[in-house]
Structures are given as structure tokens and as C-alpha cells.
């Protein structure tokens, strides 16, 4: 049963990751930001991940300024109340969202790699 549960969890993260790639290719910048944090949250909140992640590394990542920035950006998108001139108050909101989506993916990639790199060296 545990193995099936792990497989389902990995499949869910994989599907979300595929959705993130499709969103990026289709210039759905806000969706990329939201999905990046969704993937991070699913991985770090899964209790089975604790078997593979050092608790201190996990705590550092959860408290990092980059993860805080990503959570704030995601919340700004989800709780957006207009009308204002452009998203985030920017006249060039498409470009701002594009750059933020690139930053979100980088935060996700670097953060998860740092969490799992130690264990991959021991496997």
C-alpha cells in the first residue's frame, strides 16, 4: 500500500510538472508561478519526503527569501483585485509576469535540487 501511495504521489507531481511545462510554452505566466509553488508545496509537505530530506535543509528552504518571494507572488495572483493599471501596478505586466515565472521555475529547480542532492549521493 505504501509503494502504491508513493507512486501516486510521484505521478501527481509529474502531471503537475508537465502542466507547468505546457503553461510556460503557451506563455501562461501566472499559471507557471502558481504551479511552481504547488509542486514545491506537494514535495515538502509529503511526509514520505522526510525520509530523503535533511530536516535542517528543509527548514532553510522553507524560511528562504526566495520561497517567501514566490509565495507572495502567488498570493498576489490568486487574490488579485483590480482594476489598476497593469498587473502588479506595472504598465508592462506581461513582461513582469514572464520574468517572475522564470524566477519561479529557478526557485523551484534550485530549491528542490538542494533538498535532494545529498540523498542522491548516497543512493
Backbone as CSV, one residue per row, in Angstrom:
resi,resn,N_x,N_y,N_z,CA_x,CA_y,CA_z,C_x,C_y,C_z
1,UNK,0.827,-1.195,0.000,0.000,0.000,0.000,0.870,1.257,0.000
2,UNK,1.959,1.267,0.781,2.848,2.423,0.838,3.479,2.683,-0.520
3,UNK,3.902,1.624,-1.187,4.519,1.757,-2.507,3.534,2.362,-3.501
4,UNK,2.284,1.931,-3.462,1.256,2.484,-4.339,1.034,3.958,-4.030
5,UNK,1.008,4.294,-2.758,0.823,5.679,-2.336,1.970,6.572,-2.841
6,UNK,3.201,6.075,-2.746,4.360,6.829,-3.227,4.278,7.006,-4.737
7,UNK,3.880,5.940,-5.440,3.764,6.003,-6.903,2.706,7.015,-7.317
8,UNK,1.580,7.050,-6.634,0.515,8.003,-6.952,0.995,9.424,-6.701
9,UNK,1.701,9.635,-5.586,2.226,10.959,-5.275,3.222,11.414,-6.339
10,UNK,4.112,10.523,-6.752,5.096,10.860,-7.788,4.403,11.153,-9.106
11,UNK,3.363,10.395,-9.423,2.604,10.623,-10.651,1.921,11.983,-10.617
12,UNK,1.360,12.350,-9.474,0.698,13.652,-9.344,1.684,14.796,-9.558
13,UNK,2.856,14.713,-8.933,3.875,15.744,-9.111,4.327,15.773,-10.566
14,UNK,4.452,14.595,-11.181,4.836,14.526,-12.592,3.813,15.193,-13.497
15,UNK,2.537,14.968,-13.233,1.489,15.596,-14.041,1.464,17.111,-13.854
16,UNK,1.661,17.552,-12.624,1.715,18.991,-12.367,2.926,19.595,-13.070
17,UNK,4.061,18.867,-13.048,5.266,19.346,-13.723,5.042,19.461,-15.219
18,UNK,4.376,18.482,-15.811,4.057,18.525,-17.235,3.149,19.714,-17.536
19,UNK,2.193,19.948,-16.671,1.294,21.091,-16.837,2.075,22.396,-16.769
20,UNK,3.061,22.461,-15.889,3.904,23.652,-15.776,4.658,23.898,-17.083
21,UNK,5.218,22.851,-17.667,5.949,22.988,-18.933,5.014,23.472,-20.040
22,UNK,3.830,22.902,-20.104,2.851,23.317,-21.117,2.461,24.773,-20.896
23,UNK,2.250,25.155,-19.646,1.878,26.545,-19.338,2.980,27.506,-19.773
24,UNK,4.241,27.146,-19.520,5.353,28.020,-19.908,5.436,28.150,-21.423
25,UNK,5.327,27.038,-22.122,5.399,27.071,-23.588,4.262,27.877,-24.201
26,UNK,3.133,27.937,-23.512,1.976,28.677,-24.007,1.859,30.081,-23.403
27,UNK,2.937,30.527,-22.758,3.036,31.881,-22.212,1.943,32.187,-21.189
28,UNK,1.629,31.193,-20.396,0.649,31.358,-19.319,1.420,31.628,-18.032
29,UNK,1.976,32.839,-17.955,2.954,33.179,-16.926,2.401,33.053,-15.511
30,UNK,1.194,33.514,-15.277,0.616,33.431,-13.933,0.458,31.969,-13.509
31,UNK,0.045,31.115,-14.441,-0.099,29.687,-14.135,1.242,29.051,-13.780
32,UNK,2.312,29.473,-14.452,3.649,28.944,-14.165,4.039,29.267,-12.721
33,UNK,3.783,30.484,-12.300,4.113,30.896,-10.930,3.316,30.071,-9.922
34,UNK,2.033,29.922,-10.161,1.169,29.158,-9.258,1.595,27.695,-9.202
35,UNK,1.862,27.095,-10.360,2.244,25.681,-10.409,3.614,25.424,-9.787
36,UNK,4.537,26.371,-9.936,5.864,26.197,-9.326,5.742,26.032,-7.819
37,UNK,4.950,26.872,-7.198,4.778,26.763,-5.747,3.963,25.526,-5.382
38,UNK,3.021,25.143,-6.228,2.232,23.934,-5.980,3.130,22.703,-5.941
39,UNK,4.069,22.624,-6.876,4.996,21.493,-6.905,5.856,21.484,-5.643
40,UNK,6.398,22.641,-5.293,7.232,22.737,-4.085,6.435,22.295,-2.864
41,UNK,5.232,22.838,-2.705,4.418,22.506,-1.540,4.085,21.018,-1.483
42,UNK,3.776,20.417,-2.621,3.460,18.987,-2.642,4.656,18.146,-2.221
43,UNK,5.828,18.524,-2.651,7.021,17.751,-2.308,7.381,17.939,-0.839
44,UNK,7.428,19.175,-0.364,7.901,19.389,1.010,6.848,19.072,2.070
45,UNK,5.592,18.970,1.674,4.550,18.625,2.647,4.280,17.125,2.706
46,UNK,4.809,16.382,1.763,4.628,14.942,1.742,5.518,14.321,2.821
47,UNK,4.904,13.676,3.785,5.653,13.106,4.908,6.700,12.097,4.458
48,UNK,6.456,11.433,3.346,7.435,10.454,2.858,8.722,11.128,2.399
49,UNK,8.638,12.406,2.031,9.842,13.136,1.620,10.831,13.274,2.766
50,UNK,10.318,13.250,3.979,11.194,13.402,5.149,12.215,12.282,5.251
51,UNK,11.932,11.150,4.611,12.897,10.045,4.599,14.104,10.373,3.729
52,UNK,13.974,11.355,2.859,15.023,11.667,1.894,15.594,13.077,2.033
53,UNK,15.001,13.879,2.902,15.410,15.273,3.044,15.925,15.503,4.460
54,UNK,17.055,16.185,4.570,17.573,16.577,5.870,16.673,17.672,6.445
55,UNK,16.304,17.520,7.698,15.401,18.464,8.339,15.928,19.895,8.361
56,UNK,17.234,20.055,8.558,17.824,21.400,8.570,17.760,22.039,7.180
57,UNK,18.025,21.231,6.144,17.934,21.747,4.776,16.498,22.149,4.452
58,UNK,15.557,21.333,4.879,14.143,21.629,4.641,13.744,22.927,5.334
59,UNK,14.169,23.087,6.575,13.855,24.302,7.318,14.475,25.530,6.652
60,UNK,15.720,25.415,6.193,16.374,26.535,5.496,15.593,26.918,4.246
61,UNK,15.158,25.925,3.479,14.417,26.201,2.254,13.064,26.843,2.562
62,UNK,12.359,26.318,3.553,11.045,26.875,3.907,11.151,28.324,4.374
63,UNK,12.280,28.678,4.986,12.464,30.040,5.504,13.231,30.948,4.550
64,UNK,13.558,30.454,3.361,14.371,31.235,2.426,13.602,32.427,1.869
65,UNK,14.350,33.467,1.548,13.725,34.668,0.983,13.122,34.372,-0.383
66,UNK,13.726,33.444,-1.132,13.187,33.103,-2.443,11.830,32.421,-2.352
67,UNK,11.685,31.495,-1.409,10.396,30.829,-1.249,9.344,31.815,-0.734
68,UNK,9.753,32.715,0.144,8.821,33.746,0.619,8.378,34.632,-0.544
69,UNK,9.338,35.019,-1.400,9.009,35.836,-2.570,8.004,35.108,-3.460
70,UNK,8.239,33.818,-3.713,7.360,33.041,-4.577,5.963,32.935,-3.983
71,UNK,5.876,32.719,-2.680,4.563,32.621,-2.029,3.817,33.956,-2.106
72,UNK,4.525,35.058,-1.921,3.898,36.383,-2.020,3.390,36.624,-3.439
73,UNK,4.205,36.304,-4.450,3.789,36.489,-5.847,2.569,35.640,-6.177
74,UNK,2.609,34.386,-5.740,1.463,33.511,-5.986,0.194,34.075,-5.346
75,UNK,0.322,34.556,-4.110,-0.839,35.118,-3.420,-1.336,36.389,-4.094
76,UNK,-0.425,37.200,-4.636,-0.847,38.395,-5.362,-1.674,38.020,-6.589
77,UNK,-1.311,36.933,-7.228,-2.061,36.484,-8.403,-3.419,35.927,-7.985
78,UNK,-3.421,35.052,-6.983,-4.667,34.418,-6.565,-5.656,35.390,-5.944
79,UNK,-5.150,36.417,-5.300,-6.009,37.369,-4.596,-6.020,38.734,-5.277
80,UNK,-5.739,38.748,-6.578,-5.677,39.993,-7.346,-7.031,40.692,-7.333
81,UNK,-6.986,41.968,-7.020,-8.195,42.785,-7.048,-7.915,43.996,-7.910
82,UNK,-8.578,44.089,-9.003,-8.402,45.221,-9.910,-9.495,46.215,-9.678
83,UNK,-9.635,47.196,-10.466,-8.735,47.466,-11.585,-7.615,48.420,-11.173
84,UNK,-6.436,48.103,-11.653,-5.306,49.020,-11.569,-4.615,48.963,-12.916
85,UNK,-3.719,49.879,-13.160,-3.017,49.916,-14.438,-2.019,48.769,-14.503
86,UNK,-2.385,47.699,-15.198,-1.498,46.550,-15.334,-1.435,45.728,-14.058
87,UNK,-0.959,44.523,-14.208,-0.809,43.617,-13.073,0.391,44.053,-12.247
88,UNK,0.331,43.970,-10.946,1.357,44.449,-10.005,1.542,45.956,-10.108
89,UNK,0.614,46.662,-10.727,0.774,48.101,-10.886,1.769,48.468,-11.964
90,UNK,2.110,47.522,-12.826,3.091,47.746,-13.878,2.386,47.919,-15.212
91,UNK,2.845,48.875,-15.992,2.285,49.058,-17.326,2.701,47.927,-18.260
92,UNK,3.769,47.253,-17.936,4.279,46.151,-18.746,4.074,44.843,-17.990
93,UNK,2.823,44.531,-17.677,2.539,43.391,-16.814,2.888,42.053,-17.467
94,UNK,2.771,41.943,-18.789,3.140,40.676,-19.439,4.613,40.365,-19.225
95,UNK,5.451,41.362,-19.411,6.883,41.149,-19.217,7.210,40.883,-17.747
96,UNK,6.544,41.595,-16.855,6.780,41.376,-15.419,6.403,39.946,-15.030
97,UNK,5.266,39.463,-15.514,4.847,38.094,-15.211,5.782,37.066,-15.852
98,UNK,6.259,37.350,-17.066,7.185,36.437,-17.735,8.471,36.294,-16.920
99,UNK,9.029,37.426,-16.499,10.266,37.392,-15.710,10.033,36.714,-14.360
100,UNK,8.885,36.985,-13.748,8.564,36.344,-12.469,8.380,34.834,-12.639
101,UNK,7.827,34.407,-13.770,7.648,32.973,-13.998,9.000,32.280,-14.162
102,UNK,9.939,32.943,-14.824,11.291,32.380,-14.953,11.943,32.258,-13.577
103,UNK,11.758,33.283,-12.757,12.323,33.258,-11.406,11.673,32.148,-10.580
104,UNK,10.371,31.953,-10.749,9.654,30.913,-10.002,10.191,29.528,-10.343
105,UNK,10.420,29.285,-11.627,10.956,27.985,-12.043,12.361,27.783,-11.483
106,UNK,13.154,28.834,-11.497,14.510,28.727,-10.964,14.489,28.427,-9.467
107,UNK,13.618,29.104,-8.736,13.486,28.858,-7.294,13.102,27.400,-7.050
108,UNK,12.148,26.895,-7.830,11.713,25.511,-7.690,12.854,24.544,-8.002
109,UNK,13.512,24.743,-9.135,14.594,23.842,-9.547,15.740,23.828,-8.542
110,UNK,16.228,25.010,-8.197,17.374,25.108,-7.289,17.012,24.608,-5.899
111,UNK,15.851,24.999,-5.414,15.440,24.602,-4.070,15.281,23.107,-3.916
112,UNK,14.565,22.479,-4.863,14.356,21.034,-4.767,15.650,20.268,-5.010
113,UNK,16.493,20.776,-5.891,17.778,20.120,-6.124,18.627,20.138,-4.858
114,UNK,18.650,21.272,-4.164,19.433,21.359,-2.923,18.889,20.406,-1.863
115,UNK,17.576,20.250,-1.812,16.993,19.363,-0.812,17.331,17.900,-1.073
116,UNK,17.360,17.517,-2.339,17.517,16.100,-2.662,18.928,15.713,-3.093
117,UNK,19.809,16.659,-3.277,21.144,16.336,-3.797,21.954,15.482,-2.831
118,UNK,21.837,15.734,-1.558,22.614,14.954,-0.577,22.219,13.490,-0.603
119,UNK,20.914,13.229,-0.647,20.473,11.832,-0.603,20.835,11.114,-1.897
120,UNK,20.829,11.812,-3.015,21.161,11.138,-4.282,22.614,10.693,-4.299
121,UNK,23.468,11.349,-3.536,24.862,10.955,-3.474,25.062,9.661,-2.684
122,UNK,24.100,9.328,-1.850,24.235,8.135,-1.002,23.503,6.931,-1.560
123,UNK,22.700,7.117,-2.557,21.909,6.014,-3.122,22.736,5.193,-4.066
